Amino acid sequence: MPKIVNTHQAEAWNGYEGKHWAENQDRYDAVNAGFNDLLITAADLSPDDRVLDIGCGNGRISRLIAPHVAHVTGVDLSGPMLARARMTATGVPNMTFEQGDAQVHPFPPHAFDVAVSRFGVMFFADPVAAFANIRGGLRPGGRLAFLSMRDLGDLAEVFAAFGGSPMSTSTETGPLSLSDPTVIDRVLTGAGFTDVTAEAVEADQVWGRDVADATEFIMGWGPVRFALRDASPSTVDEIRDSVAAALAPHADGDAVRLRGTARLVTARA
């Protein structure tokens, strides 16, 4: 097993959370697909590029990038998701996946031209150390491009059904830890990056084909399942009804779409 310092996240992504993402690969891809082109364009890829995909998960960004570059290496904490990534990458010769904690993973020095991440960099135990380690894997002048959550977007309406968000809204740790451009700049410059930019972007996120489908998917999502672990069956039923009511205005006939918001960040090593 590779060295891990972010043990809490490793437990989650190798437990229920990681298994749920792996088993629902297509669904999570649909949630985040609207951001794919924004990230790939920002990465400014070239045919000779060697790319590092940080927190690659099920490997969707790696698979999209692979036809346009020399090689993609995906790194993630999650064994279940990496297994899914390798399975869907069968027959693609220029793509490999490694299990590891990006904060301490032994990246070969200056081995990559570009590092990218789609919502895979918000949970580092020590973000400055993590990005410094990633920078060490980039050649001098190499590029960094990633997406991080800006706020909860339309999910805030859905989470109101819980009487308090099942996902941490702290800007110190968790999914919103890289939501503030000032923090992003401080972390990345502290890690040795330059030319830092942080643009506000947004996209539709498809959570299900109809309200009932989206409701059950959200009720099975890791943060929600954890938040309801001690709730009574009647309370869970009440919350499920409230989630469905919050989702109803976002159903447009063929899908339930929530507006997601993000920071699109770029920097130079």
N, C-alpha and C positions, 0 to 999 in steps of 0.2 A: 504493500500500500504506500503511495507517495506521501511525503511529509505534508501534514495539514496543521495550520494554526487556527483556522476559522472553524472550530469544531462544531459550533451550534449550527451553522449553515450546512456543514457536511452531514450532520445527522438528519437535517430536514430534507436535503436534496438526495440523500440515499435512502430515505424512508418514504413516507406516504407522499410528500410533496413531489419528489422526483418521479415516483412511480405514476402519479396522476398525470404529470406532464408527459411522460413517455407514452402512457396508454392513450392519451388524448392529443397526440402530436398534431393532427390536422386541425383540431379545434384551437389550440394555442397559436398555431401558425396563422389562423384566420383572425385571431384577436390582434396580433402584432403586424400583420402583413402590410397594412397601410403605411408603416414606417420604413419598410425595406428599401425602397428606391431612394428615400432621403439619405439613409445611411450609406448606401453604396455609392451614390453620387458624391457625397462628402469625402469618401475615402480616396477618390481620385485615382482609381486603379489603372495599372499598366500591365501589359502582357507578361513582363518579366518579374512582376512583383511576387514576393514570398509573403504571405499574409498570415497573421495570427488572429484567430477568432476567440476572444476571451469570453468565458461563460457561454460557450457555444450551444449548450443544451442539446436539443434534438438535431441540431446541425443545419437548420434551414438557411441561415445566412451563409454558411460555408458552402452549401450546395449551389446557392445562387452565384457566389463569387467564383467558384472553381473553374467554370468554362472560360473565364476572362483573365486568369492570372497563371503564374507558373506553378504555385503550390499553396494550399491552405492547410494550416494546422489548427484544429479546434481543441481547446482546453476547457475542462469543466470539472466541478466537484462530483457531479452526479453519475454514478455507475449506471443506473437505469436509463438515463437520458443518453449517455454515450453509447450504450448498447443499441438504442434506437437509431442514433446518428450513424453508427457503423452499418447497420442493416440497410438503411435507406441510401447509403453511399456506396453500396456494393457495385463494383465495376467502374468506379471513378478513380483513376490512377493517381491523380495529383491532390488527394485529400487524405489526411490522417487525423486521428483523434487520440488525445492523451488525457488521462484522469489526473487532476492536480489542482492545488490551491494557487491561483495566480500570484498571490502575495509572496510565496516562497518557492514556487515551481522553478527548477533549474533550467531556464530558457538558455539555449546556446547564445553566447554573446554576439550581438549585432547580426543575428541570423534572419531577421525579418525586415521587410521594407515598410510594412503597414500593419498596424494593430487595429482591429475593429471590435465592437461589441454592441449588441442590441439588448439593452436592459440587463446586462450581466455584470455590471461593475458597481452597483449601489450597496453591496452588502459586505465589503471588505472590513475585516476587523481593524486594520490600520491602512487607510486608503493611500496615505503618502508613501508608505513602504511598498504597498502593492503596485502603485504606478511607477515607482522607482525601479522595481523589479521588472516590470513590463518594458520600461524605457531601456533597461540593460539588454533586452532581447532585440531591440530595434537598432538598425544601423544609424550612424550619425545623420541627422536630417530626415530620418524616417517619420512617417505620419501616424497619428492617432486619430481615430474617429469613433465616437460612441454616442449612444442614446441613453439618457437617464430620465426617470420620471420627473415631471415638473410639479404636478399636483395630482389629485385623484380624478380630475376631469368629471365626466358624467357619472363615474363610479361613486362619487360622493352622494348622489341622490339615492343610489341603491344601498350604500352602506348606512344611510340614515335609518333604514329599516331595522338595524341592529341596536339602535340607541347609542351608538358609538362605533367607530370604524373597527372592523376586525383586522385591518391592516394598520400598522404603525404609521401615524402621521407626524412623528418626530422628524425634524430636519437635521438632527444630530446623528441618528443611526437609521438603518432600514431603508426602505424603497425611496424615500425623499431626501436621503443624505446628500445627493448631488443635484438638488433642485435649484439651488441659489447660485447664480453666476459668480458671485464673490467667493463663495466656498470652492466652487470648481476651479477658479483661477488660483486660489491659495493652495489647494491640494496639488494641482498639476505643476505649478511653478516650484512648489516645495519638493516635488519629485524630479525636478530637472527638465521639465518641458518648457517650451517657449511658444510664442504666437498662439496663445490660447483664445479660442472663440467659443461662445455658448449662445446658440440661437434658439429662440422659442419656436417650436413646431407643434402641429397637432394633426391627427388623422382619425378617421372612423375605425372602430374596432368591432368586429362581428362576434357576438357572444352566443348566438344560437339562431336556429331557423325560425323560431317563433318564441313567444313569451314562456310557454311551458318548458321548452327545450333549454332556453337560456337560464331560466330559473334553476333547473336541476343541475346544470353545469356549474353555476356559481355556488350553489349549496354544497357541491362536492369539492370546490376549490380549497386548497390547503389552508390558507388563513381563515376561511370561513369555518371549515371543519374543526380547526383548533379552537376557534372562539366559542363554538357551540358544544365543546366536548362534555361539559357538565350540565347542559341545558336539558330540561325535561322534554319529552316528545311533544307535549302540547305547545311549549314555547317554540320549539323548532318549527312546528306547523304554522304558528302565528307569524314567525319571521319569514317563512317561505311565502306566505300569502302577501306579506308586505313587500318582499323583494319582487314578486310578480307584479304588484301594483306599480312599483317604481319603474319597472322595465317596460310596462305597457305603452307609455308615450313614445318609446324609442323603437317600436316595431313598425316596419314600413312595408309589410307584405311578404317579402322573401327572407327577411333577416331582422334581428334585433341589433341595432348599431348604437354604441355609446361613443361619444367623442373622447379620445384620449389625448393627453398633452405631454410634451416631453421637452428636454433640452437636447439639441444636436450639437455636440462638442467636437472641436477639432484642435489639434496641437501638433507641435514638431518636437522630435527628440533632439 
